[in-house]
Amino acid sequence: MQQILTQAFSVSLIRRFSRTAAAATVAFALTTAATPLAAQGLFSPAVTVDGAVITNYELQQRALFMGILRTPGNPEIEARKELINDRLKLAVLEEVGITISDEDIVAGMTELAGRANLSLNEFLTVLKQNGVDQETLRDFTRVGLGWRDYVGGRFLARARPTEAEIDRAMGQAGSGGVQVLLSELIVPLNAQNAAQVEDLTKQVAQLRSFDAFSSAATQYSAADSRNNGGRLPWMNLTKLPPQLQGVVLALKPGEVTEPLPLQGAVALFQMRDLREVTGSSLKIAAIEYASYFIPGGRSPEALAQGRKIADSLDSCDDLYGLAKDQDASLLDRKTLQPSEIPKDIAIELAKLDPNEISLTLTRNQDQTLMLLMLCGRTAELGEGESRETVANALTQQRVQSLESSFLQQLRADALIVEK
């Protein structure tokens, strides 16, 4: 069992590199949208983390790198968060004496490039063409490999499930599932309305009245549910994005989540009710979905085109015919684990049945409308799943949770100074 769990944990960490490389594959022809910092003071400190310096140059490089990889969110904001985390990780690695050899770093960089079907030299060439230095990739790889070793050694033993926990996960202990009844409000966010959206969402987050939240959703929400006062039907908790499940379960009826940042939007959810259902709760291993991009954002013309296209589709396969002879970047079809899916997309997919479509989301700073179609879901614990497979899945989930909590504590204890 020890060997199986160790292998499973290693695979989960490799997948982090894999999905990053896969994103790079589809983004290689694009230039990043990250805004370069001014040349003056480029190597001066931008942030210190317990005295460890992050320069403006490092922030610029990581933002460029994340922009190329199409990392969700604002590249400059996310780069700052990641680099702060990297400094915290490096301090821990130094304290426990974990170092990564040059050979291992090169092997990790080669592995990352190979996942995108590129040689290391080809990968570095693409990064250079987009303004990213080789040292940025090297630092990214070094921290990732070191942190993988540390997390495995610290948390793997604690993450092992008991036999009873495996039984419950496999639905053999008579445990029931949970369904939630939510209302949603999703407000588009851009540079022009940021202050107004912040004020609005703070006010809505304080609401406890179902009618008041419904009224706000009807007036301000961009989601299709606004036509029903933001009210969603009963849904299994496991259909929600993993990072949202705990947040929702902590709510009492009438309570509203804190504003949740999405790509180009802010979301709030109100708990209306919660119930248990008999039988085991279906867990999702993978979700397949397709995105077709329509110029014009949420303009009447783009929305009309989106509805016309939606009416013509019966399945995700029909999108290939629609996109034939068009730019390949207009159609994006993926199969991902729930935790890998961008939060705004995951929220929309949770509302859809297979072959249903959403026209809620946008990209490219609201200039492009996303036609989002759910192709299908794959159950995580289907009939015939082995106990080893279940144990591996539980172990990976727990290691990731323990790692996340540990990193949050490191941030809370650190002296972080923004220059």
C-alpha angles and dihedrals in degrees: 000000000000091000093047093049092047091051091048092051091049091051091052091054093045088053089062088060090042097056091045090054092045090055089051091055094062093040101049095099092052132081120227122260093214112124113235117236120242114279090232110090092006093147096038120108117278098172135006122205110196086330095313109126128230110192129212087245092058090049091051093048095048091046090052090047093049091045091055090049091049092235108186116258134025107329094217094050094044092046090057091050093047095048092049088052090048092055090051091049093048091052090054092046091051091048093054094038100245113155130171120221123232089245092055092047092053090047090052092049090048090050090052092050092046092056086062090049091250134119117243091254091051091048092050090048091055091049092048091051087057094047098260117136123222090241090063091059091044092053091046091052095044094054092044095052094044093048091049090057093046096047092047093052095044104040111020096086092048092049097061111117123228121241089254091053091051089051091053092047090052091050093246097121099062094251118160133224129243127235126192133204109212141173120210139203118190116184122192112239130205139149092270098053102030095111094046092047091050091052093045096048093046089055094046091049088062094055120110099172117098091211094050092051091046091052091051092048091050091052104038112018121106093199121103088242089074086085086065096042091266091295116149126197124250110291136180112260090230091064090066120088109277092241090055099048096077092044092054095045090056091061126097119213108288095021121121130213122245111264107287116211116229131173104289094347147059122229134201128185129199121204111229099169145336131209141176121233127203121254130038121313114251112237122203120228098180141002124207117204140159131218124200116189122219122190117236104055114227094339115139090250095052093045091049090051090048093052091048091052092046091054090054096053127089099169141002090263089067089067090070090063091047093051096043112131090007128112108291091228091068093073124050121176120182143171111207141160111259091250091055096056118097109258098242092050092045091053092052093045090053088065095050135085119211112296093013119128138219126200096183103101132074136189137196093052093310092308094110128054116218117217100202120195127184110224098181150304128244117213115236098212106034127164113298097023111151123238088241091058091049092047091050092051093049092046093052092048093050095045090053091048093048091047092050093049092047092051091049089053091050090054092048092052096043128094102235116183121189112208 
